[in-house]
Each structure stands twice: as structure tokens, then as C-alpha cells.
Amino acid sequence: MYIMEILVNVTEALLLFWLLSSAMPRKEGKNRQVYEILSIVAIVFVLNYMNLDYAVQIIMVLCIHISYAFLCYSGSPMEKILWGSSYMVIASLAERIAFKIGILFQVEDLSVFLKSGLERYLLISIYLIISAASVWVLTRISRQKIDLPFFYQLLSVGFVCCSLAGSDLLSDILLLAQKNNLEEVILYIDIVFGLFLIMAASFVYLVRKISCIYNERKTLILERKKEEYLQKEYLSYKHMMETMRALKYNGPMI
């Protein structure tokens, strides 16, 4: 069981490394990828056996991913936050889809997936395949420089944390509803999950749109400052030339 958990953690760490490396350049001198991956695996492995609330554990792993992005990659803070939190969002969605596939295959009790056994390993395989496919899709999306003020960065982290906690709550309700054959509740959960996907897509769109506006504003401000500087230089040069011309033609008074 421990070996299986370690293999899963290693696979997820590799997917995180693949995603961040495709999105942002690495910092100079940061070429210890193996040590970084093993460190993430070790920390996550310890968290898995600390008997923490699952939502708290998810947020702690999210903080680890974002910290990894800040320590080892270059780019704006918003890019590091966005890409550092991307894999946890992917993992949350992949877990929910894997549970749904279990329901479609008419598994009587999805809680068996949380215990050691063949069913769990099948679920984990589906979960990792979906996660890898999602990471591959993200690596093919065109990159856009993303930068936002610090306040918006905090709001983004808060949104991601709340979304992950909400997704975890949905999964818990799904397990309970499926165990008690509450088909109507499962339908409502599917609707909420669909709304969650729309909300996540809207959030990404808004971040990109606001980032474009913010970057354009910064560019305009820099251009205005540059024009003001050149104007001052021109006036200073003009005044100096006029002074030199006056001295040349009028000469000093004796």
C-alpha cells in the first residue's frame, strides 16, 4: 500500500513539474529537479498520514505547489500563483470525474475506492490518466503574460482555496448520496459540478482579461513617463542652447 501511495505521489509531482516547466522559465541555477520532486513527494506523503481534515490537507498541498513555483520558476507573482494552483484544480476535477465513472459502472459503494484494494487502484489509474490528459492540454494552450496587483493575487488564492474546499465537500456528499441511493441528490451534485466548471472557466477568462487591461495601463503609464522625461530633457537642452547662443553673440560685459 505504501509503495502504491508513493508511486501516485511521484506521478503527481512529475505532472506538476511538467505543467510548471511548460508554463514558466526556471530560475538560473535551479537545476535540481530530482531533489525538488522528491522533496514534494516526501512532504505530501507525510501530510497523507497526519490524520488532517481532507480540505485542510488539500489547501496545504496547494500552498506547497505555489511555494514551489515561487522558489524555482521565474515570472510574475500572478503567473506563479495561477500555474502553481492549476494542478490542484486539475486533481480536484479529475477526482470528481473518476467518482462519476465509478457511478456509471454501477459500483454499489464508492467508499471502497478510499480503501486499499483493486477498486482503489482502478480509480487511481483513471484519476491519473485524466490528470495527465488535462496537463497535456494546458501545455498546448498559448501562453499570455499574466500580472495583477497584490490585492487581486490574494483574491485569486482565496478563490482557489474556496473552490477546492467546495469540491471536496461535493465529493463527500456524493459518496453519502451514492451509498444511500439518493439519485435526486446525485443529479443536483452533477448540476453544481457543472456550474463549478463554468465558474472556473469564467474566473480564468476574467483573470486574463483584467491582466490585459492592467498590463496595457502599465505600458501607457511607462510611455507617459518616458514622454515627460524626454520633454524635460528637450526643454533643458533648448534652454542650454539659448544660453550658449546668448553668450556667444552678446559676449561678456566689461
N, C-alpha and C positions, 0 to 999 in steps of 0.2 A: 504493500500500500504506500509506504513512504517513497519507494522508488518511482511509483506512478505519479505521485504528487510532485516530486522533484522534476520529473520529465515535463509535466504540464507547466510548472513554473519556468523552466528553462525555455520551453517553446514560446511562452508568453513574453518573456524577456527578449527573446530574439525578434519576435514580431514588433515589440516596442522599439528596439534598436533599428530595425528595418524602416519603420514608419518615420522616426525622427531623423534618421540619416538621409532619407529621401526628401525630407521637407526643409531641413536647415543644415548649413555647413558646420562641421565640427570645429571647435576651438583649436588654435595652434597648440601643439604639444600634448593634445588629448588623444593619444593613440593606444590606450589601454582598454580596448573594447572588451576583451575576455574578462578582465578583472571587474569592469563595470557591470557586465551581465551577471557574473557570479555573485557580485555584491547584492544586486537587486533580487536574485533568486534566494539568497540566504535570508534577506530581510523579510521577504514575502513569506517564506517558509516558516519563519519564526512567528509572524503575525497569524498564520493559519492555525497555530496551536496555542494561542494565548487566550482562547475562550472569550474573545471580544464579541460584542454585538456586530452582526454582519455589516450593517450600514456604516458603523464606525470603522470597521476594517477596510471597507471599500474606500472611504474618504482618506484613510491613512495611506493606502496604496496609491491613491490619486496624488497625494502630496509628494510621495516618493518619486512618482513619474515626472511631476512638474519640477521637482528639485533636480532630478537627473538632467532634464532639458536645460535648466539654468546653468548647471555646473559644467556640462560637456559640449554645449552647442552655442553657436553664435546666432544673432538675430535680435529682433525687438522683443521686449518683455511680453507683449501680447502674443507674438508668434510662439514663444516658448510655453506660455500658458495654454494656448489653443491646442498646439500639437502635443504638449505634454499630457493633456487631459483627453485627447482623442481616443487613445487605446482603451481607456476605461469605459468610455461611452460605447465603443465598439463591443467590448466584452459584455457590457450590460445588455445590449441589444441581441448579441449572439446567444446569451444565456436564455433570454426570453423566447427567441425563435426555437432554440433546442427544446425547451419545455413544450412549446406548441407542437413540435414534431412528435414528441412523446405522446401527446394527447391524440394526435391524428392516427398514431399507431395503436391507439386504444390501450395504453398502459394504465392499469387499474389504479395504481398509487404512484404518483411521481416522486414521492419522498424516497423511493428506493434508489433514485439517482443520487441521493445525498449520502448513501452508504456504499461501502466497498463491495464491488461485485461487477458482473458482466454488464448489467444495465447502466451502471455509473460510467464505465469505460466507454460504452457506446455513446452515451450522452456527451461525454468529454470530447470524444472524437468529432462528433457533429459540431460541437461548440468551437473547437479549434479550427475546423475546416471553414466555418462561417467567418470566424475572426480573421483568418489568413486571407480569405477572399475579399473581405472588407478592406483590410490593409492594402492589398494589391490594387484595389480600385482607387483608394486615396492616393497611392503613389503615382497614379496615372493622371490625376487631376492637375491642371495648370496651376502653378504657384503664383500667389499675389502677395506682395509685401503687406503685412498687417501690423498696424501700430495704433494704439489708442491711449488716451490719458489714464493715469493711475486709477482714478475712480472707476472707470469702465472696466479696467482689468479686475478690480475687486468684485464688481458686479458679475463679471464673467465666471470667476471662480465660484462665487456663491450660487450662480445658476447651475453650473455643472454639478456641484455638491448636492443641491436640492433635487436635481434630476436623477442622479444616481441613487439617492435615498428613496425617492419615489418609485424608481424602477425596482429596487429591492423590495419595497412594500408590495408592489404589484405581484411580484413573484411569490411572496409569502401568501397573499390572498388567493393566487391561482392554485397553489398547492392545496390549500384548505378547501377551495371550491371544487377542485377535481376529485379530492378524496371523498367529499360528501355528495358528489354527482349534482352539483348546482350549475346546471347548464346555462341558466339565465345570467348568473354571476360571471361565468367564464366569458359569455358574449359581451357583457359590459366591460370586462377587463380588456378584451380584444379591441373594443372601441376606444377605451382610454389609451391603450398602447398605440393605436393609430394616431390619435391626437398628439401623443407624446412625440411620435416621429415627425409630424407636421411642425410641432413646436421647435424641435431640434433643428429641422431644416430652415425654419424661419429665423432662428437665432443665428445660424451660420450666415445666412443671407444678410441679416442686419449688421452683423459684425463686419462683414466685407464691405457693405455699403457705407457704414459710418467710418470705417478705416479709410476708404477712398476720399470721403469728404474731409476727414481730418488731415490726411496727407496733402491734399490739394490746398487746404488752408495754410498748412505749414510752409508749403512751397511758395504761396503767394506772399506770406509774411517775410520769408527769406529774400524773395525778389524785391519786395518793397524796401527792406533794409539795405539791400545792395544798391538800389537806385538812389536812396537817400545818401548813402556813403559816397557814391560816385558824384552826386550833385554837390556835396560838401567839398570833395576833392577838386571838382571843377571850379567852384567859386573861390576856393583857396588859391588854386593855380592862377585864375584870372586876376585876383587881387594882387598876387605877387608880380605878375607880368606888368600890370598897370603901374605898380610902384617902381619897378625897374625902368620902365619906359619914361616915367616922370623924372627920375634921377638922371637918366641918360641925356634927355633933351634940355632940361632946365639947369642941371649941374648944381653943385653946392653953392650956397650963398657965402661970400667972403666979406 
